[in-house]
Amino acid sequence: MNQMVDLVIFGGTGDLSTRKLLPALYQLHRHGLAAQLQRIIATGRSEMSSDAFREAAKTSLRQVLDPSQWDESIWQGFQDCLYYVKLEASNETDYQQLKALLDQAQAPVRLFYLATLPSLYGSICQHLQRAAAVSKSSRVVLEKPLGHDLASCRSINEQVAAVFNEDSTFRIDHYLGKETVQNLFAVRFGNPLLHPVWKNSFIDNVQITVAEDIGVEGRGSYYAQTGALRDMVQNHLLQVLSIVAMEPPASLNPADIRDEKMKVLRCLETIDASNVKARTVRGRYDAGAVGGQAVKGFLEEAEYKDAKATETFVALKATINNWRWAGVPFYLRTGKRLSRRYSEIVLEFKKQPFSLFANDPNELTNKLVIRLQPDETISLHTLNKKPGLTRSLRLQPVELHLTDDPNSESQSYDAYERLLLDAINGDQTLFMRRDEVETAWRWIDSIIAAWEETAMPITPYNSGTMGPSAATALTARDNRSWYE
Ligand SMILES: NC(=O)c1ccc[n+]([C@@H]2O[C@H](COP(=O)([O-])OP(=O)(O)OC[C@H]3O[C@@H](n4cnc5c(N)ncnc54)[C@H](OP(=O)(O)O)[C@@H]3O)[C@@H](O)[C@H]2O)c1
C-alpha cells in the first residue's frame, strides 16, 4: 500500500512552482492520481497566511491552465491540501515552524522539493536535519542546475548526501519526464524489428536538437554566467543521448537503467584542446526577426559585463567509444532565438550500397525521427513507389507514425506530472543518479577548459536562423547535413 506523503516545496512562490509544479499537482489531483498526497506545504520568504497563498495559487492556476481543465469542485478539494509557511533558508526558527506543521499530521513520507537557488540546497538540508524534520523515509527532489562545474556539483551532492542517502535523492531533468523519452524504451526494447538495427552497422549518425525561439527573457544575468553548454547540453542533451545509446538493461529497475546510461557517459570521447575546434561550435545571437517580430541581440539584452564570453548556441560532434557506436557521430545542437522551437532526435540509417531508382541519387535515407517538442511523436521515414504510370519506378518519402494522436488525453500530460508522481511514489527511474550528473560535468568541464585554452571564438548568428554557418560546416565536413 502507498504511504501518505507530505510535500514541502522550497521556493513555493517562485516561477517554477507557479508555472509548473502547482499546475502539475492540480492535474494529478484532478485525475485522482495523488490520493496519497496528504498536504502540499509551500514555503517562501514573504509573510503570508495559508489562505492568502491559496488565493494566489488559484489566480495563477487559472492563468496557466486551459479553461477546460478548471473545475471549481476539484479546486476545493485541492486547496484543502495547500499550506504556506514563511521560511528564510538561513533562519533556524522558520524550520521549527515548518517542523511543527509537519508534526501535526505525521505523514510517513516527507518529500522536500528544492525549487529554489541551488546554492541554498546544502544549507536547507542541514537545517532540516538540525530541526529533526528528516526521517529515514524522507526524500529530497533537486532541481537543475546542480552546480556550474564538477567541483560545485560535487559540493552540492556532498552536502545533500550528509542528510539524504542516494536512494532518497531525486535529481530532476524534466526531459526525462516526457512521454516520448519513456516511449524510447518501448520502441527500442519492445520491437524485435528495430532492435537489430540499433547500432553502427546500420545507423549512420544521430542528431539531437533542442532549439528555442525565445531569447534570455529577463534571465540575462543568470544566463550570461551559464551559457548553452552548461544550461542545456550538460543535462537535457546528454540525458537524451544516454537513453538513445544505452545497452538493453537487465530489467526496468532504476538501478539497471541508470547503470546502462552511466556506461554510455563513461564511453564519451573526451573533447579537449586537441580536437575542440573541429568538434564544437559556439554562437551568440545578434538582432534579427523571430516569427516576424524584430528582436534584440544577446549583448543588448544581457546586463552582465562578461556576456561577450557566453555562448547562446552550441553545436558539437560527440563520439561514443564502444562496440555499438564506434564510428557513429552524435551531432548535438541547442540554442536560443533560433528559427523555431522544437526538440528532436534523428537516427539516420546508412544509405543503400547503390541505387536502382531513377530519381534517387541515393540521397534519400531512412530515418527514425523522435520529436519531443512542441508535439511528442515518433515517425519512421521510409521510401515507397511514387504512384503513377511513369515508365521508370520512382521513389517518394513516406512517414510511418508510431505514436498515438499527440492530442489524445493519454499523451497530454506535462513532464512535471510524471516526475512528481514518481517522486511521490518513490520511483527513481526517471531521475539522475549522482554519478551520472558528475560524469556529465566532467565531460563538459573538459570542453570549457579547451575553449579557454584555445581562445575558441563565439560566432554571431542572426536571430531567427538555425545558428552560425559553422554549425552547418560541422556536419558538412563529414558529408552530412542537419535534418530540418
Ligand atoms: N523557472 C523554471 O522554468 C525552471 C526550470 C528548470 C529549473 N528551474 C530551477 O528551479 C529553481 C527555482 O527557479 P525559479 O525560476 O522558480 O526561481 P524564482 O522565480 O526566482 O523563485 C525562487 C524561489 O525561491 C525562494 N527563495 C529565494 N531565496 C530564498 C531564501 N534565501 N530563502 C528561502 N527561499 C528563497 C523565493 O521566495 P520569495 O518569492 O519569497 O523570494 C522563490 O519562491 C532554480 O534552481 C532554477 O534553476 C527553474
The ligand as an SDF file (V2000), in Angstrom:
LIG
                    3D

 48 52  0  0  0  0  0  0  0  0999 V2000
   11.5390   28.5410  -13.7380 N   0  0  0  0  0  0  0  0  0  0  0  0
   11.7550   27.4780  -14.4850 C   0  0  0  0  0  0  0  0  0  0  0  0
   11.1080   27.2510  -15.5100 O   0  0  0  0  0  0  0  0  0  0  0  0
   12.8250   26.4950  -14.0880 C   0  0  0  0  0  0  0  0  0  0  0  0
   13.0890   25.4050  -14.9320 C   0  0  0  0  0  0  0  0  0  0  0  0
   14.0420   24.4700  -14.5500 C   0  0  0  0  0  0  0  0  0  0  0  0
   14.7190   24.6300  -13.3590 C   0  0  0  0  0  0  0  0  0  0  0  0
   14.4820   25.7090  -12.5630 N   0  0  0  0  0  0  0  0  0  0  0  0
   15.2130   25.8280  -11.2990 C   0  0  0  0  0  0  0  0  0  0  0  0
   14.2890   25.8690  -10.2220 O   0  0  0  0  0  0  0  0  0  0  0  0
   14.7780   26.7090   -9.2000 C   0  0  0  0  0  0  0  0  0  0  0  0
   13.7620   27.8370   -8.9370 C   0  0  0  0  0  0  0  0  0  0  0  0
   13.6290   28.6010  -10.1040 O   0  0  0  0  0  0  0  0  0  0  0  0
   12.5150   29.7350  -10.2510 P   0  0  0  0  0  0  0  0  0  0  0  0
   12.5510   30.1550  -11.6710 O   0  0  0  0  0  0  0  0  0  0  0  0
   11.2240   29.3060   -9.6750 O   0  0  0  0  0  0  0  0  0  0  0  0
   13.1440   30.9140   -9.3460 O   0  0  0  0  0  0  0  0  0  0  0  0
   12.4040   32.1750   -8.7750 P   0  0  0  0  0  0  0  0  0  0  0  0
   11.1840   32.5240   -9.5420 O   0  0  0  0  0  0  0  0  0  0  0  0
   13.4540   33.2260   -8.5900 O   0  0  0  0  0  0  0  0  0  0  0  0
   11.9050   31.7110   -7.3250 O   0  0  0  0  0  0  0  0  0  0  0  0
   12.8090   31.4530   -6.2970 C   0  0  0  0  0  0  0  0  0  0  0  0
   12.0580   30.9110   -5.1050 C   0  0  0  0  0  0  0  0  0  0  0  0
   12.9980   30.6570   -4.0760 O   0  0  0  0  0  0  0  0  0  0  0  0
   12.6460   31.4150   -2.9170 C   0  0  0  0  0  0  0  0  0  0  0  0
   13.8590   31.8950   -2.2750 N   0  0  0  0  0  0  0  0  0  0  0  0
   14.8370   32.6500   -2.8490 C   0  0  0  0  0  0  0  0  0  0  0  0
   15.8050   32.9030   -1.9210 N   0  0  0  0  0  0  0  0  0  0  0  0
   15.4060   32.3110   -0.7810 C   0  0  0  0  0  0  0  0  0  0  0  0
   15.9600   32.2300    0.5230 C   0  0  0  0  0  0  0  0  0  0  0  0
   17.1110   32.8290    0.8410 N   0  0  0  0  0  0  0  0  0  0  0  0
   15.2940   31.5340    1.4550 N   0  0  0  0  0  0  0  0  0  0  0  0
   14.1290   30.9290    1.1660 C   0  0  0  0  0  0  0  0  0  0  0  0
   13.5400   30.9650   -0.0380 N   0  0  0  0  0  0  0  0  0  0  0  0
   14.1760   31.6570   -1.0030 C   0  0  0  0  0  0  0  0  0  0  0  0
   11.7970   32.5530   -3.4180 C   0  0  0  0  0  0  0  0  0  0  0  0
   10.9930   33.0050   -2.3590 O   0  0  0  0  0  0  0  0  0  0  0  0
   10.3770   34.5110   -2.3750 P   0  0  0  0  0  0  0  0  0  0  0  0
    9.4260   34.5240   -3.5350 O   0  0  0  0  0  0  0  0  0  0  0  0
    9.6820   34.6670   -1.1050 O   0  0  0  0  0  0  0  0  0  0  0  0
   11.5220   35.4180   -2.5950 O   0  0  0  0  0  0  0  0  0  0  0  0
   11.0260   31.8750   -4.5320 C   0  0  0  0  0  0  0  0  0  0  0  0
    9.9440   31.1520   -4.0010 O   0  0  0  0  0  0  0  0  0  0  0  0
   16.1410   27.1980   -9.6790 C   0  0  0  0  0  0  0  0  0  0  0  0
   17.1260   26.2980   -9.2440 O   0  0  0  0  0  0  0  0  0  0  0  0
   16.0180   27.1070  -11.1910 C   0  0  0  0  0  0  0  0  0  0  0  0
   17.2690   26.9930  -11.8170 O   0  0  0  0  0  0  0  0  0  0  0  0
   13.5500   26.6450  -12.8990 C   0  0  0  0  0  0  0  0  0  0  0  0
  1  2  1  0
  2  3  2  0
  2  4  1  0
  4  5  1  0
  4 48  2  0
  5  6  2  0
  6  7  1  0
  7  8  2  0
  8  9  1  0
  8 48  1  0
  9 10  1  0
  9 46  1  0
 10 11  1  0
 11 12  1  0
 11 44  1  0
 12 13  1  0
 13 14  1  0
 14 15  2  0
 14 16  1  0
 14 17  1  0
 17 18  1  0
 18 19  2  0
 18 20  1  0
 18 21  1  0
 21 22  1  0
 22 23  1  0
 23 24  1  0
 23 42  1  0
 24 25  1  0
 25 26  1  0
 25 36  1  0
 26 27  1  0
 26 35  1  0
 27 28  2  0
 28 29  1  0
 29 30  1  0
 29 35  2  0
 30 31  1  0
 30 32  2  0
 32 33  1  0
 33 34  2  0
 34 35  1  0
 36 37  1  0
 36 42  1  0
 37 38  1  0
 38 39  2  0
 38 40  1  0
 38 41  1  0
 42 43  1  0
 44 45  1  0
 44 46  1  0
 46 47  1  0
M  CHG  2   8   1  16  -1
M  END
$$$$
